[in-house]
Amino acid sequence: MNKLLEILEDIKPNIDYETENQLVDKRILDSFSILTLVAELEDSFDIEIPYDEIKPNNFNTLKSMWEMVSRLSGEN
């Protein structure tokens, strides 16, 4: 999860990703940030994030992003 946190901090610094639970709902992560994040996650974790996975529930929290990455990489 540390790698995910590093990616998030590179994209949008100065956010407490470990406690914030409405990253999309509060527009902390906007559509451009999410597209950048998807590309970084795919490269860093060697996964493909299908279009139907790009939804607010999967990007609102650090935990939900990590669960998605783990699920898509087969590391449940």
Secondary structure, 3 states (H helix, E strand, C coil): CHHHHHHHHHHCCCCCCCCCCCCCCCCCCCHHHHHHHHHHHHHHHCCCCCHHHCCHHHHCCHHHHHHHHHHHHCCC
